[in-house]
Structure formats: structure tokens, C-alpha cells
Amino acid sequence: MKIETDANDYTLQFWVSGIEVDTNEAPAFFSLIDPQDNIKLALFRDPHEPSSINTVVNSALINTTVNELDWHDSNEFYLISILFSDNLGLKGYVDSTIFLNTNDLVIVGDTKLMVGTKANEARTILENFWYGYMNEIRLWNTWLSDSTIRFQAAHPDKFSEFYRYTVDGIDIDTYLDSLIGIWRFNLSEATSTIKDESEHGHDVT
């Protein structure tokens, strides 16, 4: 899915678990690589340190430790949330714990969102495959608040503490309107296309 060039603020979320890694490559949660093969943003699990997450932003590496992480149990799913912007900086959570908070700006440009791998659009870069499971991926075109992410981590089956509401019969906009992609992997067989259940039609290949 191409990320629009005129949208500036994003939250990307994964419900994800891990399994044993038999490679020295760091498994990738996702990557955003531009046509010149520069990594704008990518997130990796360290293959040797189960409590470490490596973030590459504008081709620079940031290593962080999250004591709550343990990728050895494939039934233990974590909510990974990455907030990025061309003017607000960069922020990351594991469940409700902040592991990353920098002033680094991410200009998305004409990158493509690649999930579970470090890859470019032409597939001349295609490596660092994820070891484990992804249960759900969400993309928002806004920065979600701390309180929203805490609620979502505590309630995996809910987006919001509050239902939509109306005033004088008119729907009031909330951050729920900024959900531009949700992919649930409830599949009975292999398929080349995953439907976007946000109704924005951002089906992925």
C-alpha cells in the first residue's frame, strides 16, 4: 500500500508474537524504503537479545531494551505501536510501555509499507523476514494518544473506550475516523491479497 504524500502523522500497530530465530538477520516488523533504497523507517527484533528492539530511522540505528519482551512464547502477543510524523518526531510502545521517543522526523514520501520484511518496491531488497505471528495490523493517519494505546493494550478486542456518539443527529468525528487500514489475518487458506476491513479499500498484496 502506498502511503499518501500529503498525510503527515501516522500510527502503525501490530498484534504480534515471536518464535525461535535460526538466523543472524534481525526479523523485521515492517519497513519503509524509498525508491533510492534509503530506509526511512524500519523496526526489527534483535535475533540475539529477546528484550531488544532495533529501530532504523533515516538510515540511523537506535537500539532499545524493553524488559517486558520475551519472544520465546508464540502464544504471547504484544501490541507494538509506532507513531511517526514529518513534524512531531517518533514514538514507540510495547503494549503501554514507551520504548522510543525521539525528535527524528520521518518524511514518508513515496515509500511503500512492507510488513514482516525489509524490502523495497522492486524487491531488489527482500530480507529480514519475521519469525512468529501477526494477528492484526492497523494503520491510522493520526497520532494516537497515550490513553488510547493503554486502553487498546488492555483490551485487544476494542479500539476505543467509548462508542460513537451524535449531537442533534450528527455523527461527531473521533480518532476512529482516522483508521485508514486494518488487516486481520482470519484466513482459512493461503491468499495473495489481504482485505482491508477499514472500508478504505487498502487491500494489500
N, C-alpha and C positions, 0 to 999 in steps of 0.2 A: 504494500500500500504506500503510495506516495504521500508524504506529509505536506500539507499546503504551505506555500512560501509566505502567505500573508498572515498566518496564525503564529503567535509568538510564545504562548505559555502552554505547557503540557504536563500531564501526569500520566505515567505509564505504570501499570500494575500487573503483577503476576502472582497467582497462587501456584507455588512450585515446591517440589521435593527433589531430593537427590538420591543417587545410588553410588556405589563404589566406582572410582575412576581408575582406569587402567591405561592412562596416557599422561604424558608430561604437559600436554596442552591444557590451558585453563578453559574449562567449559563456559560458554557464553550464554548469558540470559538473553541478550539481544545486542545488535549493533546498528549504528547509523554511520554509513560511509559514503562520502561524496564521490562524484564521478572522477575526481583526481586521486581517488583511493586514500584520502585523508580520513582518519577516524574522528568524526565529530563527537560521538558519544558511544560508549560500549561498556557493558557490565559483565564481569567474569567472576566465577567461583575459583578460588585458588585450589589447584589439584592436590597440593600437599598440606595445606593448612585449612582444616574444615571450618574454622571460625573466621576466615579471611575473605573479604570481597575486594576485587580489584576493579577500579573504575578508570577508564581511559576517556579523558575529555580533551578535545582539541589536540589529540596525539600524545598527551602527557598522562603518565600513570599515577594514580592515587591508590594506595593500599590502606585498608581499614580493617580493624578487628571487631567482630560482633560476637560477644561471648555466648549469646543465645543460640547461635547456629550450630547445627550438627547434621551433616548431610548423610549420615550412615543409615538413617531410618527412612525408607522410601514412603512410609505412611505418614510422616510428619511434614505437613505442608506449611510453608511460610508465605505471608503476604509481603512481597517486595514492591515498594513504591518508589519511583524515581520521578522527581519534579525538575523540569528543565525549561529554560527560557533564554531569550536573547537580551533580556534586561534585568531579570530577577536573580539569576545565578543558578545554582544546582543544589538539590537536596535529596537525600535518600533515607528510606526507612526499611528496617526489617520488622514486620508487624508494626508495633507502635514505637519502636526504638529508633532514634535518629542515628545513622552511622556516617552520614556525609552531609556537610553544609558548607558550601564554598561560594565565592563570588564569580566563579567561572561561568562565562556566558556561552550558550550553545546556539549557534546560528544554523538552523536545520537546513536551509537552502533546498536543494533538490536531492537530498538523501532519500534512501528507501529504508523502511523499518524491516530488519531481518531478525527473526526470533529463533532462539536456540542455536545460533551460529554467528560467527564473524564472517560476513560476506558482503560483496558489492553486487550491484545490479547485474553486471556482466558475468558473474560467477567466476571471474578470474581469481578472486579471493573467496575461498569456501573452506572454512576450517573451524576449529574450536567448538565442536558440536556439544550440545548439552547432554549430560548424563543424569537421567532422572525423569521426572514427570512434570508436565504443566497442566493444571486443571482448568485454568481460566486466565484470560488476558483481557485487560481493559485499557482503553486509551481515552483520555479526557483532554479537551482543549482549554483547560484551566489548571491552576494550581489548587489542589485540594487542601483544605485546612488540616491542621494537626488533629483537631477534634474529630473530623470526618474520618481520617485514616485510623485513628484509635478505635472508633466505632466499628469500622469495617474489619479491622483485625480481630476484634472481639466477636463479631457476628459475620462469619464467612458467607452466609446466605443473604445478606442485606447490603444495599448501597447506602441507605440513609436511615437516620433515627426517626425521621418524620416523613409522612406521606405528603403527596402533592396537595395543595390547597388552592381555593379560589376566593376571590373577593368580588362580590357583585356578579358572580357567574363567570369571571375572567380568570383563567389559569395564571398563577404567579410563577414567574421564572425562578428556578433554583439551580444549584450546580448540577442537578440531574440532567438538565438540558445540555450540558457540555460533554456528555458521554457520546463520543463520536465513533467508538468501536468497542464491541465486546465479542470475544470468541470463546465459546465453551466447547470443550472437546468431547462432547457426548456423542461419540460415533460408534456405530456397530461394525464398521469395516473401513479399510483404508480409503481415503479420497484425496484428490488433488486440490480441492477447494474447501475452505472452511468458511461457513456463512457468518456474516456479521449480524448479530442479533440486536444491534442498536437501531436498526431501521435506517441507517445512513448508507447502506449498500457497500460498505468497505469490505467485501469478501476478499479473502487472502488466498494466495497460492502456496 
